[in-house]
């Protein structure tokens, strides 16, 4: 589809960046990235799609080139942002594609604006077992400093230096190198306070997402969902301790497909939670294929 057009949209008081590929006369695929990522992580998946699609990929608030608020703990705000973008652009008959937290955001959107979607593809959604949402956090009490992600290295000399540091490090070593290059190249911004670059999703904000993952219970929304839904579920670990420490393991509750009235699941145990980064062509094929 060639290079995308970079565009801006003011949504819910937050300036969003989004990228657009293809002819708007074709069916739109809306793509929502995972925590800590950005819209251009989808580049290789989009390149593998047929030409007869129009694609919108969004940098969610706090990510990529979108505005940076003070916290991302309230997951409902990200859904409102992207929902406002969809309404503002007048998008309809969309295939909604969300990865990880992006899939959770997509489920929230579908609960209030199902009419704009044709179907949903949830790529290893961060929707864990129902009991995890029994005691939602008080958002005022969330301290992202408690999460080790807040201590991620933030300063880099160049995207190439970031790539060199990550290419042999798990789970990035599982990714296709060209996807990792996109992640590094588009995931850094010039450091306004010095030389070099900083992460486009600051570690403190990324940590606040993880700390707030129980802020919205998705199960009442999933139970009301009647749209056709495809769930792509990745590998999981029987060792709960290992699973909790390894972002490569699936966060998706295996029973999710049974809660959603019009869903089917494809379990892909040979791929990790980062399946679009490991096998973008395969994920593109699932997105483009009409549901039976």
Secondary structure by P-SEA (a helix, b strand, c coil): ccbbbbbccccccbbbbbbbbcccccbbbbbbbccccccccaaaaaaaccccbbbbbbbcccccccccccccccaaaaaaaaaaaaaaacccccbbbbcaaaaaaaaaaaacccccccbbbbccccccccccccccccccccccccccccccccccccaaaaaaacccccccccccaaaaaaaaaaacccccccccccccccaaaaaaaaaacccccaaaaaaacccbbbbbbccccccaaaaaaccccccccccccccccbbbbbbccccccccccccaaaaaaaaacccc
